């Protein structure tokens, strides 16, 4: 029973810390969008600036990682409370969804930074 409490506490901390990172990433992302729109940049100009950018790639990889870490505890709680799933099944569902988010997000980062 103590291991379950420790695991729950870890998931709680991971979700709260990832939420802090996500909040910062969303603020920076919105600022980037604001600057791009204000300067009248089109998709080609944006891709021209992002291709090969280590800073851009690192930032958005961090954004994707934070999102992928933030999802499993929340989905697990929803699946347990709303659908009555056992905790173990709900946790695996959350982890699978996190892999989906990570895969799609990293693919997008790769496409924008490296190219197709």
DSSP file (Angstrom, degrees, kcal/mol; ACC not computed):
  #  RESIDUE AA STRUCTURE BP1 BP2  ACC     N-H-->O    O-->H-N    N-H-->O    O-->H-N    TCO  KAPPA ALPHA  PHI   PSI    X-CA   Y-CA   Z-CA
    1    1 A X     >        0   0    0      0, 0.0     4,-1.7     0, 0.0     5,-0.1   0.000 360.0 360.0 360.0 -34.6    0.0    0.0    0.0
    2    2 A X  H  >  +     0   0    0      1,-0.2     4,-2.3     2,-0.2     5,-0.2   0.873 360.0  55.0 -66.3 -36.4    2.9    2.4    0.7
    3    3 A X  H  > S+     0   0    0      1,-0.2     4,-2.7     2,-0.2    -1,-0.2   0.886 105.6  52.7 -63.0 -37.7    4.3    1.8   -2.8
    4    4 A X  H  > S+     0   0    0      2,-0.2     4,-2.4     1,-0.2    -1,-0.2   0.908 109.6  48.2 -63.4 -42.0    0.9    2.9   -4.2
    5    5 A X  H  X S+     0   0    0     -4,-1.7     4,-2.2     2,-0.2    -2,-0.2   0.890 112.5  48.7 -66.1 -39.1    1.0    6.1   -2.2
    6    6 A X  H  X S+     0   0    0     -4,-2.3     4,-2.4     2,-0.2    -2,-0.2   0.916 111.6  49.4 -66.0 -43.1    4.6    6.8   -3.3
    7    7 A X  H  X S+     0   0    0     -4,-2.7     4,-2.4     2,-0.2    -2,-0.2   0.905 111.3  49.4 -63.3 -41.4    3.6    6.2   -6.9
    8    8 A X  H  X S+     0   0    0     -4,-2.4     4,-2.3     2,-0.2    -1,-0.2   0.906 110.6  50.3 -63.5 -41.4    0.6    8.5   -6.6
    9    9 A X  H  X S+     0   0    0     -4,-2.2     4,-2.5     2,-0.2    -2,-0.2   0.906 110.1  50.2 -64.2 -41.0    2.8   11.2   -5.1
   10   10 A X  H  X S+     0   0    0     -4,-2.4     4,-2.9     2,-0.2     5,-0.2   0.933 110.9  48.5 -62.3 -45.8    5.3   10.9   -7.9
   11   11 A X  H  X S+     0   0    0     -4,-2.4     4,-2.5     1,-0.2    -1,-0.2   0.893 110.8  52.0 -61.3 -38.8    2.6   11.2  -10.5
   12   12 A X  H  X S+     0   0    0     -4,-2.3     4,-2.3     2,-0.2    -2,-0.2   0.932 112.2  45.2 -62.4 -46.4    1.2   14.2   -8.7
   13   13 A X  H  X S+     0   0    0     -4,-2.5     4,-3.0     2,-0.2     5,-0.3   0.916 112.4  51.1 -64.7 -43.5    4.6   15.9   -8.7
   14   14 A X  H  X S+     0   0    0     -4,-2.9     4,-2.5     1,-0.2     5,-0.2   0.919 111.8  48.0 -60.1 -42.8    5.3   15.0  -12.3
   15   15 A X  H  X S+     0   0    0     -4,-2.5     4,-1.7    -5,-0.2    -1,-0.2   0.912 114.3  45.4 -66.3 -41.1    2.0   16.5  -13.3
   16   16 A X  H  X S+     0   0    0     -4,-2.3     4,-1.6     2,-0.2    -2,-0.2   0.912 115.6  45.5 -70.4 -41.7    2.5   19.7  -11.3
   17   17 A X  H  X S+     0   0    0     -4,-3.0     4,-2.1     1,-0.2    -2,-0.2   0.917 113.4  49.7 -67.8 -41.9    6.0   20.3  -12.5
   18   18 A X  H  X S+     0   0    0     -4,-2.5     4,-2.8    -5,-0.3    -1,-0.2   0.848 107.0  56.5 -65.7 -31.2    5.1   19.5  -16.1
   19   19 A X  H  X S+     0   0    0     -4,-1.7     4,-2.4    -5,-0.2    -1,-0.2   0.890 106.1  50.3 -64.8 -38.3    2.2   21.9  -15.8
   20   20 A X  H  X S+     0   0    0     -4,-1.6     4,-1.9     2,-0.2    -2,-0.2   0.923 112.6  45.9 -64.1 -44.0    4.7   24.7  -14.8
   21   21 A X  H  X S+     0   0    0     -4,-2.1     4,-2.7     1,-0.2    -2,-0.2   0.917 112.3  51.7 -64.5 -42.8    6.9   23.9  -17.8
   22   22 A X  H  X S+     0   0    0     -4,-2.8     4,-3.0     2,-0.2     5,-0.2   0.892 106.4  53.8 -61.2 -40.6    3.8   23.8  -20.0
   23   23 A X  H  X S+     0   0    0     -4,-2.4     4,-2.0     2,-0.2    -1,-0.2   0.924 111.8  44.5 -61.1 -44.0    2.7   27.2  -18.8
   24   24 A X  H  X S+     0   0    0     -4,-1.9     4,-2.4     2,-0.2    -2,-0.2   0.922 114.1  49.8 -65.2 -43.9    6.0   28.7  -19.6
   25   25 A X  H  X S+     0   0    0     -4,-2.7     4,-2.8     1,-0.2    -2,-0.2   0.895 110.0  50.3 -63.7 -40.4    6.1   27.0  -23.0
   26   26 A X  H  X S+     0   0    0     -4,-3.0     4,-2.7     2,-0.2    -1,-0.2   0.917 110.3  50.4 -64.1 -41.8    2.6   28.1  -23.9
   27   27 A X  H  X S+     0   0    0     -4,-2.0     4,-1.9    -5,-0.2    -2,-0.2   0.927 114.0  43.9 -62.2 -44.6    3.5   31.7  -23.0
   28   28 A X  H  X S+     0   0    0     -4,-2.4     4,-2.4     2,-0.2    -2,-0.2   0.914 113.1  52.3 -66.0 -42.3    6.7   31.6  -25.2
   29   29 A X  H  X S+     0   0    0     -4,-2.8     4,-2.4     1,-0.2    -2,-0.2   0.917 109.8  48.3 -60.5 -44.6    4.8   29.9  -28.0
   30   30 A X  H  X S+     0   0    0     -4,-2.7     4,-2.6     1,-0.2    -1,-0.2   0.880 110.2  52.2 -64.4 -37.3    2.1   32.6  -27.9
   31   31 A X  H  X S+     0   0    0     -4,-1.9     4,-2.5     2,-0.2    -2,-0.2   0.903 109.0  50.4 -64.0 -40.6    4.8   35.3  -28.0
   32   32 A X  H  X S+     0   0    0     -4,-2.4     4,-2.6     2,-0.2    -2,-0.2   0.922 111.4  48.2 -62.4 -44.4    6.4   33.6  -31.0
   33   33 A X  H  X S+     0   0    0     -4,-2.4     4,-2.7     2,-0.2     5,-0.3   0.924 110.7  51.5 -61.9 -44.3    3.0   33.5  -32.8
   34   34 A X  H  X S+     0   0    0     -4,-2.6     4,-2.7     1,-0.2    -2,-0.2   0.927 112.1  45.7 -59.1 -46.5    2.4   37.2  -31.9
   35   35 A X  H  X S+     0   0    0     -4,-2.5     4,-2.2     2,-0.2    -1,-0.2   0.923 113.0  50.2 -63.9 -44.1    5.8   38.3  -33.3
   36   36 A X  H  <>S+     0   0    0     -4,-2.6     5,-2.5     1,-0.2     4,-0.4   0.918 115.1  42.8 -62.3 -43.5    5.3   36.2  -36.5
   37   37 A X  H ><5S+     0   0    0     -4,-2.7     3,-1.1     3,-0.2    -1,-0.2   0.911 112.7  53.1 -68.7 -41.9    1.9   37.6  -37.1
   38   38 A X  H 3<5S+     0   0    0     -4,-2.7    -2,-0.2    -5,-0.3    -1,-0.2   0.862 111.1  46.5 -61.9 -36.2    2.9   41.1  -36.3
   39   39 A X  T 3<5S-     0   0    0     -4,-2.2    -1,-0.3    -5,-0.2    -2,-0.2   0.494 112.7-120.8 -84.9  -3.5    5.8   40.9  -38.7
   40   40 A X  T < 5 +     0   0    0     -3,-1.1    -3,-0.2    -4,-0.4     2,-0.2   0.799  48.5 172.0  71.4  29.0    3.6   39.5  -41.4
   41   41 A X      < -     0   0    0     -5,-2.5    -1,-0.2    -6,-0.2     2,-0.2  -0.497  17.8-152.8 -74.4 138.2    5.6   36.2  -41.8
   42   42 A X     >  -     0   0    0     -2,-0.2     4,-2.3     1,-0.0     5,-0.2  -0.458  36.5 -89.4 -98.2 179.4    4.1   33.5  -43.9
   43   43 A X  H  > S+     0   0    0      1,-0.2     4,-2.8     2,-0.2     5,-0.2   0.880 126.2  52.5 -59.1 -40.7    4.7   29.8  -43.6
   44   44 A X  H  > S+     0   0    0      1,-0.2     4,-2.0     2,-0.2    -1,-0.2   0.904 110.4  47.6 -63.8 -40.8    7.7   29.8  -45.9
   45   45 A X  H  > S+     0   0    0      2,-0.2     4,-1.3     1,-0.2    -1,-0.2   0.891 112.4  49.5 -67.6 -39.0    9.4   32.6  -44.0
   46   46 A X  H  X S+     0   0    0     -4,-2.3     4,-1.7     1,-0.2     3,-0.4   0.939 111.9  47.5 -65.7 -45.9    8.7   30.9  -40.7
   47   47 A X  H  X S+     0   0    0     -4,-2.8     4,-2.1     1,-0.2    -1,-0.2   0.861 107.0  58.5 -63.6 -34.1   10.1   27.6  -42.0
   48   48 A X  H  < S+     0   0    0     -4,-2.0    -1,-0.2    -5,-0.2    -2,-0.2   0.843 110.5  42.9 -61.7 -32.9   13.1   29.5  -43.3
   49   49 A X  H  < S+     0   0    0     -4,-1.3    -1,-0.2    -3,-0.4    -2,-0.2   0.752 116.4  46.4 -84.1 -25.5   13.8   30.7  -39.8
   50   50 A X  H >< S+     0   0    0     -4,-1.7     3,-2.2    -5,-0.1    -2,-0.2   0.742  81.6 107.7 -91.8 -23.5   13.2   27.4  -38.1
   51   51 A X  T 3< S-     0   0    0     -4,-2.1    63,-0.2     1,-0.3    62,-0.2  -0.358  98.2  -1.1 -60.0 123.8   15.2   25.1  -40.4
   52   52 A X  T 3  S+     0   0    0     61,-2.9     2,-0.7     1,-0.2    -1,-0.3   0.518  91.4 146.6  77.2   5.9   18.3   23.9  -38.6
   53   53 A X    <>  -     0   0    0     -3,-2.2     4,-2.3     1,-0.2    -1,-0.2  -0.662  30.1-171.3 -81.5 112.6   17.6   26.0  -35.5
   54   54 A X  H  > S+     0   0    0     -2,-0.7     4,-2.7     2,-0.2     5,-0.2   0.882  87.4  52.4 -67.9 -38.9   18.9   24.1  -32.4
   55   55 A X  H  > S+     0   0    0      2,-0.2     4,-2.7     1,-0.2     5,-0.2   0.946 111.6  45.1 -63.5 -48.3   17.2   26.6  -30.1
   56   56 A X  H  > S+     0   0    0      1,-0.2     4,-2.5     2,-0.2     5,-0.3   0.938 115.2  47.8 -60.7 -48.0   13.8   26.2  -31.8
   57   57 A X  H  X S+     0   0    0     -4,-2.3     4,-1.8     1,-0.2    -2,-0.2   0.898 113.4  47.5 -61.1 -42.2   14.2   22.4  -31.9
   58   58 A X  H  X S+     0   0    0     -4,-2.7     4,-2.2     2,-0.2    -1,-0.2   0.923 112.3  49.4 -66.0 -44.9   15.2   22.2  -28.2
   59   59 A X  H  X S+     0   0    0     -4,-2.7     4,-2.1    -5,-0.2    -2,-0.2   0.948 114.7  42.7 -60.8 -49.9   12.4   24.4  -27.0
   60   60 A X  H  X S+     0   0    0     -4,-2.5     4,-2.2     1,-0.2    -1,-0.2   0.787 110.9  55.8 -72.9 -25.5    9.7   22.6  -28.9
   61   61 A X  H  X S+     0   0    0     -4,-1.8     4,-2.6    -5,-0.3    -1,-0.2   0.900 108.8  48.4 -67.1 -40.7   11.1   19.2  -27.9
   62   62 A X  H  X S+     0   0    0     -4,-2.2     4,-2.6     2,-0.2    -2,-0.2   0.903 110.0  52.5 -62.2 -41.2   10.9   20.4  -24.2
   63   63 A X  H  X S+     0   0    0     -4,-2.1     4,-2.0     2,-0.2    -2,-0.2   0.926 111.5  45.6 -59.4 -47.3    7.3   21.5  -24.9
   64   64 A X  H  X S+     0   0    0     -4,-2.2     4,-2.6     2,-0.2    -2,-0.2   0.912 112.4  51.0 -64.2 -43.6    6.4   18.0  -26.3
   65   65 A X  H  X S+     0   0    0     -4,-2.6     4,-2.1     1,-0.2    -2,-0.2   0.912 109.7  50.0 -62.3 -42.4    8.1   16.2  -23.4
   66   66 A X  H  X S+     0   0    0     -4,-2.6     4,-1.8     1,-0.2    -1,-0.2   0.909 112.1  48.0 -62.8 -41.3    6.2   18.3  -20.9
   67   67 A X  H  X S+     0   0    0     -4,-2.0     4,-1.5     1,-0.2    -2,-0.2   0.917 111.3  50.1 -64.8 -42.6    2.9   17.6  -22.6
   68   68 A X  H  X S+     0   0    0     -4,-2.6     4,-0.7     1,-0.2    -1,-0.2   0.838 113.8  45.3 -67.0 -32.3    3.7   13.9  -22.8
   69   69 A X  H  < S+     0   0    0     -4,-2.1     4,-0.5    -5,-0.2    -1,-0.2   0.796 111.1  53.9 -78.1 -28.5    4.6   13.8  -19.1
   70   70 A X  H  X S+     0   0    0     -4,-1.8     4,-0.8    -5,-0.2    -2,-0.2   0.796 100.5  61.2 -75.7 -29.4    1.6   15.8  -18.1
   71   71 A X  H  X S+     0   0    0     -4,-1.5     4,-2.6     1,-0.2     5,-0.3   0.922  88.8  62.3 -71.4 -49.2   -1.1   13.6  -19.7
   72   72 A X  H  X S+     0   0    0     -4,-0.7     4,-2.6     1,-0.2     5,-0.2   0.867 103.5  46.7 -55.3 -46.7   -0.8   10.1  -18.1
   73   73 A X  H  > S+     0   0    0     -4,-0.5     4,-2.2     1,-0.2    -1,-0.2   0.917 115.7  46.8 -62.4 -39.2   -1.7   11.1  -14.5
   74   74 A X  H  X S+     0   0    0     -4,-0.8     4,-2.3    -3,-0.3    -2,-0.2   0.936 114.4  45.3 -66.5 -46.7   -4.7   13.1  -15.7
   75   75 A X  H  X S+     0   0    0     -4,-2.6     4,-2.8     1,-0.2     5,-0.2   0.878 111.1  55.0 -64.3 -36.2   -6.0   10.5  -18.1
   76   76 A X  H  X S+     0   0    0     -4,-2.6     4,-2.3    -5,-0.3     5,-0.2   0.943 109.4  46.5 -61.4 -46.7   -5.5    7.8  -15.4
   77   77 A X  H  X S+     0   0    0     -4,-2.2     4,-2.8    -5,-0.2     5,-0.3   0.898 113.1  49.2 -63.5 -40.3   -7.6    9.8  -12.9
   78   78 A X  H  X>S+     0   0    0     -4,-2.3     4,-2.9     2,-0.2     5,-0.8   0.936 111.8  48.5 -63.4 -46.4  -10.4   10.4  -15.5
   79   79 A X  H  X5S+     0   0    0     -4,-2.8     6,-2.0     1,-0.2     4,-0.8   0.879 116.1  43.5 -63.3 -38.3  -10.5    6.8  -16.5
   80   80 A X  H  X5S+     0   0    0     -4,-2.3     4,-0.7     4,-0.2    -2,-0.2   0.939 121.8  37.1 -71.6 -47.1  -10.7    5.6  -12.9
   81   81 A X  H  <5S+     0   0    0     -4,-2.8    -2,-0.2    -5,-0.2    -3,-0.2   0.896 128.2  30.0 -76.9 -40.3  -13.2    8.2  -11.7
   82   82 A X  H  <5S+     0   0    0     -4,-2.9    -3,-0.2    -5,-0.3    -2,-0.1   0.880 132.9  27.1 -88.1 -40.4  -15.5    8.4  -14.8
   83   83 A X  H  <<S-     0   0    0     -4,-0.8    -3,-0.2    -5,-0.8    -2,-0.1   0.526  96.2-125.0-104.6  -7.4  -15.3    5.0  -16.4
   84   84 A X     <  +     0   0    0     -4,-0.7    -4,-0.2    -5,-0.3    -3,-0.1   0.732  49.7 163.8  71.9  22.4  -14.5    2.9  -13.3
   85   85 A X        -     0   0    0     -6,-2.0    -1,-0.2     1,-0.1     2,-0.1  -0.374  46.2-100.1 -69.6 150.7  -11.3    1.3  -14.8
   86   86 A X     >  -     0   0    0      1,-0.1     4,-2.5    -2,-0.1     5,-0.2  -0.428  34.6-115.5 -64.5 148.8   -8.8   -0.4  -12.6
   87   87 A X  H  > S+     0   0    0      1,-0.2     4,-2.5     2,-0.2     5,-0.2   0.869 113.4  53.0 -57.4 -40.2   -5.9    1.9  -11.8
   88   88 A X  H  > S+     0   0    0      2,-0.2     4,-2.0     1,-0.2    -1,-0.2   0.927 111.3  45.2 -64.4 -45.0   -3.3   -0.3  -13.6
   89   89 A X  H  > S+     0   0    0      1,-0.2     4,-2.0     2,-0.2    -1,-0.2   0.912 113.8  50.3 -63.7 -42.9   -5.4   -0.4  -16.8
   90   90 A X  H  X S+     0   0    0     -4,-2.5     4,-2.4     1,-0.2    -2,-0.2   0.878 108.4  52.7 -64.1 -38.5   -6.0    3.4  -16.6
   91   91 A X  H  X S+     0   0    0     -4,-2.5     4,-2.5    -5,-0.2    -1,-0.2   0.917 109.4  48.3 -65.1 -42.4   -2.3    4.0  -16.1
   92   92 A X  H  X S+     0   0    0     -4,-2.0     4,-2.4     2,-0.2    -1,-0.2   0.872 110.1  52.7 -66.1 -35.6   -1.3    2.0  -19.2
   93   93 A X  H  X S+     0   0    0     -4,-2.0     4,-2.3     2,-0.2    -2,-0.2   0.935 110.4  47.8 -61.9 -46.3   -4.0    3.8  -21.2
   94   94 A X  H  X S+     0   0    0     -4,-2.4     4,-2.1     1,-0.2    -2,-0.2   0.901 112.1  49.5 -61.6 -41.8   -2.5    7.2  -20.1
   95   95 A X  H  X S+     0   0    0     -4,-2.5     4,-2.1     2,-0.2    -1,-0.2   0.899 109.8  50.9 -65.3 -40.7    1.0    6.0  -21.0
   96   96 A X  H  X S+     0   0    0     -4,-2.4     4,-1.8     1,-0.2    -2,-0.2   0.914 111.2  48.2 -63.2 -42.0   -0.1    4.8  -24.4
   97   97 A X  H  X S+     0   0    0     -4,-2.3     4,-2.5     1,-0.2    -1,-0.2   0.875 108.4  55.1 -65.7 -36.6   -1.7    8.2  -25.1
   98   98 A X  H  X S+     0   0    0     -4,-2.1     4,-2.9     2,-0.2    -1,-0.2   0.894 106.4  51.1 -62.6 -39.8    1.5    9.9  -23.9
   99   99 A X  H  X S+     0   0    0     -4,-2.1     4,-2.8     2,-0.2    -1,-0.2   0.887 108.9  51.5 -63.9 -38.0    3.5    7.9  -26.4
  100  100 A X  H  X S+     0   0    0     -4,-1.8     4,-2.5     2,-0.2     5,-0.2   0.933 112.3  45.5 -62.4 -46.3    1.0    9.0  -29.1
  101  101 A X  H  X S+     0   0    0     -4,-2.5     4,-2.8     2,-0.2     5,-0.2   0.929 114.4  48.3 -62.3 -46.2    1.4   12.7  -28.1
  102  102 A X  H  X S+     0   0    0     -4,-2.9     4,-2.8     2,-0.2     5,-0.3   0.924 113.2  47.6 -62.2 -45.0    5.2   12.3  -27.9
  103  103 A X  H  X S+     0   0    0     -4,-2.8     4,-1.9     2,-0.2    -2,-0.2   0.939 115.8  42.9 -63.1 -47.8    5.4   10.6  -31.3
  104  104 A X  H  X S+     0   0    0     -4,-2.5     4,-1.9    -5,-0.2    -2,-0.2   0.911 116.9  47.9 -65.5 -42.1    3.2   13.1  -33.1
  105  105 A X  H  X S+     0   0    0     -4,-2.8     4,-2.4    -5,-0.2    -2,-0.2   0.922 112.9  46.4 -66.2 -44.8    4.8   16.1  -31.4
  106  106 A X  H  X S+     0   0    0     -4,-2.8     4,-2.6    -5,-0.2    -1,-0.2   0.848 110.1  54.7 -67.8 -32.6    8.4   15.0  -32.1
  107  107 A X  H  X S+     0   0    0     -4,-1.9     4,-2.4    -5,-0.3    -1,-0.2   0.909 109.4  47.7 -64.2 -40.8    7.4   14.2  -35.7
  108  108 A X  H  X S+     0   0    0     -4,-1.9     4,-2.1     2,-0.2    -2,-0.2   0.913 111.6  49.5 -66.0 -42.9    6.2   17.8  -36.0
  109  109 A X  H  X S+     0   0    0     -4,-2.4     4,-2.6     1,-0.2     5,-0.4   0.931 111.8  49.3 -61.2 -44.9    9.3   19.3  -34.5
  110  110 A X  H  X>S+     0   0    0     -4,-2.6     4,-2.8     1,-0.2     5,-1.9   0.929 110.6  50.1 -59.1 -46.1   11.4   17.2  -36.8
  111  111 A X  H  <5S+     0   0    0     -4,-2.4    -1,-0.2     3,-0.2    -2,-0.2   0.873 115.8  41.6 -62.8 -37.8    9.4   18.3  -39.8
  112  112 A X  H  <5S+     0   0    0     -4,-2.1    -1,-0.2    -5,-0.1    -2,-0.2   0.851 126.0  32.3 -80.4 -34.7    9.7   22.0  -38.9
  113  113 A X  H  <5S+     0   0    0     -4,-2.6   -61,-2.9    -5,-0.2    -3,-0.2   0.890 136.2  19.3 -90.1 -43.5   13.4   21.9  -37.9
  114  114 A X  T  <5S-     0   0    0     -4,-2.8    -3,-0.2    -5,-0.4     2,-0.1   0.866 102.5-127.6 -95.8 -45.2   14.9   19.3  -40.1
  115  115 A X      <       0   0    0     -5,-1.9    -3,-0.1     1,-0.1    -1,-0.1  -0.373 360.0 360.0 113.2 165.5   12.4   19.0  -43.0
  116  116 A X              0   0    0     -5,-0.2    -1,-0.1    -2,-0.1    -5,-0.1   0.490 360.0 360.0 -67.0 360.0   10.5   16.1  -44.6
